[in-house]
Amino acid sequence: MTDYKPKQLLHMVFGGALEDLEGVTFQDLDQLDIVGIFPDYATAHEAWERKARETMDIAEMRYFIVHLHKLLDPEDA
């Protein structure tokens, strides 16, 4: 019997206060909130949604999901 392990498709969730709501420049890089690195998009999306809901009253706060697996192995993307 072979132990099948699905390919890791790492995703990072992070966010912070933006300087301008039309862009993606952060007010203070030292204050970025690194939520974590997750093994798949679904798990990352759950974390993103949770943080987005927690900060929905702060207009300039934005959270993002970065597809790390595409950066680590761009030929496989």
N, C-alpha and C positions, 0 to 999 in steps of 0.2 A: 504494500500500500504506500502510495506517495503522499507526502504532506504537501498539499497545495496551499501556497500563500499568494493571495492576490498582490499585484504590483502596487507598491506604495505610490500614491498620487498626493504628495504632500502639499498642503495649503496653509498659508499663514493669515491670521486675522489681526489687524492692527487699526488704530485710529487716533484721532486727535482733533484739536480745534483748527479749523482752516482760516487763513487770512481773508479769503474771498470765497463765497459760496459757489462761484462760477469756475473755480480752479481747484488745484490739488496741492497748493503750497500751505504748509502747516505753520501756525503761529510760533510754535516753540518745539523744536525737534527733541529737546530734553524731556518734554512732557508727553511724548507719544506713548500710547497705551498698547503694548504688545500683548494681545489676548492669548495667543499661543499658536502652536503649529499642530495641524491635525492630519490624520492619515487619509482623508478623503474629502471631497467637496461637501457631501451631505453633513458631515460633522462640523466642518468649518462654517457652513451656512447657519447651522443651529447656533453656534457661538456668535457669529456676526449678528444674527437676528436678536439674540439676547442683549448684546451690548447696544445695538441700535435702539431697542426699546428702552433700555435704562437711561439713555441720554437724549431721548426724543424731545425733551423740553429745552435743550441747548442747541439753538439753531446752527451754530458753526461747527458742531461736532459731527464727524463723519467716520465711519468704519469701512474698511476695505478687506476684500479677500484677494490674496495674491496666490497665483498658481505656481508654487515653488517648483513643482515637478517639471514645468515647462522651462524654467530658468536653468535647472540642473541638467536637463537632458533635452535641449532644444530640437535635436534631430528627431526625437520620438514624439514631439508635440503634434 
